[in-house]
Amino acid sequence: MGAPAAAAAGAAMLSANEAASYASGRQVAPSNRLRVGLIGCGGMGRGDLATFFLNPEVDCPIVCDVDDAMLAQGVALVKQQRGNTPATVKDFRRVIDRKDVDVVLVATPDHWHALPTVYACQAGKDVYCEKPLAKTIAEGRAMVEAARRHNRVVQMGTQWRSGIHFGAAVEAVRSGRIGKVRQVRCWAFHDWLGDVGHPKDGMPPAGVDYDMWLGPAPKHVFNPNRFHFNFRWFWDYAGGLMTDWGVHLLNIAMWAMGTDPPKHVSSIGGKFALDDNSETPDTQTAIYEFPTYTLTWEHRVGSGLGMNGRTWGIWFTGSDGALIVDDAGWEIIPEPKKKRWEAAKFPGSVDARPAHVRNFLDCVKSRQKPVEDVEFGHFMSGVAHLGNVAYRTGRTITWDAAKERAVGDPAANALITCQYRRPWRLPYLKGA
Ligand SMILES: NC(=O)c1ccc[n+]([C@@H]2O[C@H](COP(=O)([O-])OP(=O)(O)OC[C@H]3O[C@@H](n4cnc5c(N)ncnc54)[C@H](O)[C@@H]3O)[C@@H](O)[C@H]2O)c1
């Protein structure tokens, strides 16, 4: 039954007032609702759920977090936006068990993206999973496998993929506007990020199931920095700015340049600015050799001077000129000696997240692939992960994309696959 037909059938069961209300678009007939289960009620989980709520057909019967304080914030959001008090659980498997959940929103730290996504696919739920797709390349491959085997719609939460001006810039690159592109530069220089200090190890706060927060990650004594938000700067849970921001910017670069994988990747950097207990580099450069172009990624914490007045951005250099894009807009600059066209600037567009979520919801209904389908999400998250693999091994990685292995480099391959702390096991993990 198509969506309008389903709505009409549902409306037949309603009172005249309710039917009039649905018809006016103020409410959505029950048969047309999408019931979202939120896993991870932190900053992004609540932001994503609020975006889902912009769509009248979305309900949320259950929220999950391992921290009571975060759960309370998730509950408050649902109450404020929809008026109901959702069920609360600390074990995400109880969300996936529920028959009244159609869609699972995974907004946990990166080390906890793969398992909920795979289990949700196995249970016949569709998934909106935050970026990067997973903590490692091998987990991402297992997620693609789960989505395909169980015929699920899985969208990664890289919202700029739905940004109108990003799309226009990508289209300009792809149409040959700046000629043949042979160099791409991505950079993110963040003066708003800084030292997180040296807090002492200790006990997790009351109301936190810390063992469940760690999940498949190695056992580690609780430290306030290895927890909400700052987990990003620890290798056990994430990949630092290389994956946190890299995924957003490399996503636009790969969208424009296509899915031919890199052949070689190297990376340098270090902790040159921060004096704290974080692990990931505050300064990093990764260099990629793709078959027809080179790409560089650069990040810096604690200072924000960027290229062409932009603290972050993506810069494509072609034979006829350059195209530069960030959230403020995009511009094209002709190659001075050719000048086949005039320089031009185009404004940025509004927040891309509503369109990204809307695309996902539409695909849940139509069963089409979403714009940031899990397979592309896996490919481009992998590009970001390879920067870290090269950095952590200190070697140039020769990438065998067909096998998703580094050639002749066991240490690199150990970072590409993943070891889960028992009893957690990831279904569909190659070689497991
Ligand atoms: N798309 C974007 O622009 C964007 C922006 C920010 C964050 N993110 C992504 O969103 C994810 C979350 O980031 P954040 O900044 O919201 O982090 P956060 O620490 O604020 O929130 C994560 C939440 O997940 C909870 N959690 C941990 N393990 C859990 C488990 N097993 N079950 C249920 N809940 C669990 C934590 O207690 C916490 O409340 C990350 O993967 C991040 O990369 C995306």
PDBQT file of the ligand as one rigid body, heavy atoms in Angstrom, charges set to zero:
ROOT
HETATM    1  N1  LIG A 501      26.611  14.701  12.014  1.00  0.00    +0.000 N 
HETATM    2  C1  LIG A 501      27.246  15.564  12.783  1.00  0.00    +0.000 C 
HETATM    3  O1  LIG A 501      27.453  16.733  12.432  1.00  0.00    +0.000 OA
HETATM    4  C2  LIG A 501      27.703  15.137  14.150  1.00  0.00    +0.000 A 
HETATM    5  C3  LIG A 501      27.977  16.107  15.124  1.00  0.00    +0.000 A 
HETATM    6  C4  LIG A 501      28.335  15.659  16.408  1.00  0.00    +0.000 A 
HETATM    7  C5  LIG A 501      28.460  14.306  16.668  1.00  0.00    +0.000 A 
HETATM    8  N2  LIG A 501      28.228  13.398  15.683  1.00  0.00    +0.000 N 
HETATM    9  C6  LIG A 501      28.394  11.952  15.957  1.00  0.00    +0.000 C 
HETATM   10  O2  LIG A 501      27.392  11.543  16.890  1.00  0.00    +0.000 OA
HETATM   11  C7  LIG A 501      27.920  10.532  17.759  1.00  0.00    +0.000 C 
HETATM   12  C8  LIG A 501      27.702  10.965  19.200  1.00  0.00    +0.000 C 
HETATM   13  O3  LIG A 501      28.441  12.132  19.453  1.00  0.00    +0.000 OA
HETATM   14  P1  LIG A 501      28.042  13.150  20.624  1.00  0.00    +0.000 P 
HETATM   15  O4  LIG A 501      28.841  14.378  20.443  1.00  0.00    +0.000 OA
HETATM   16  O5  LIG A 501      26.564  13.265  20.669  1.00  0.00    +0.000 OA
HETATM   17  O6  LIG A 501      28.568  12.348  21.897  1.00  0.00    +0.000 OA
HETATM   18  P2  LIG A 501      27.996  12.350  23.387  1.00  0.00    +0.000 P 
HETATM   19  O7  LIG A 501      29.042  11.773  24.233  1.00  0.00    +0.000 OA
HETATM   20  O8  LIG A 501      27.433  13.695  23.698  1.00  0.00    +0.000 OA
HETATM   21  O9  LIG A 501      26.747  11.363  23.282  1.00  0.00    +0.000 OA
HETATM   22  C9  LIG A 501      26.854   9.978  23.129  1.00  0.00    +0.000 C 
HETATM   23  C10 LIG A 501      25.800   9.343  24.025  1.00  0.00    +0.000 C 
HETATM   24  O10 LIG A 501      25.765   7.934  23.799  1.00  0.00    +0.000 OA
HETATM   25  C11 LIG A 501      25.610   7.311  25.048  1.00  0.00    +0.000 C 
HETATM   26  N3  LIG A 501      26.038   5.912  24.981  1.00  0.00    +0.000 N 
HETATM   27  C12 LIG A 501      27.276   5.383  25.033  1.00  0.00    +0.000 A 
HETATM   28  N4  LIG A 501      27.230   4.055  24.930  1.00  0.00    +0.000 NA
HETATM   29  C13 LIG A 501      25.920   3.731  24.798  1.00  0.00    +0.000 A 
HETATM   30  C14 LIG A 501      25.225   2.493  24.643  1.00  0.00    +0.000 A 
HETATM   31  N5  LIG A 501      25.854   1.330  24.604  1.00  0.00    +0.000 N 
HETATM   32  N6  LIG A 501      23.877   2.533  24.549  1.00  0.00    +0.000 NA
HETATM   33  C15 LIG A 501      23.199   3.711  24.605  1.00  0.00    +0.000 A 
HETATM   34  N7  LIG A 501      23.807   4.905  24.753  1.00  0.00    +0.000 NA
HETATM   35  C16 LIG A 501      25.157   4.908  24.851  1.00  0.00    +0.000 A 
HETATM   36  C17 LIG A 501      26.430   8.152  25.995  1.00  0.00    +0.000 C 
HETATM   37  O11 LIG A 501      26.117   7.918  27.353  1.00  0.00    +0.000 OA
HETATM   38  C18 LIG A 501      26.103   9.551  25.514  1.00  0.00    +0.000 C 
HETATM   39  O12 LIG A 501      24.966  10.085  26.168  1.00  0.00    +0.000 OA
HETATM   40  C19 LIG A 501      29.407  10.390  17.390  1.00  0.00    +0.000 C 
HETATM   41  O13 LIG A 501      29.584   9.254  16.586  1.00  0.00    +0.000 OA
HETATM   42  C20 LIG A 501      29.719  11.650  16.613  1.00  0.00    +0.000 C 
HETATM   43  O14 LIG A 501      30.739  11.469  15.661  1.00  0.00    +0.000 OA
HETATM   44  C21 LIG A 501      27.826  13.794  14.449  1.00  0.00    +0.000 A 
ENDROOT
TORSDOF 0
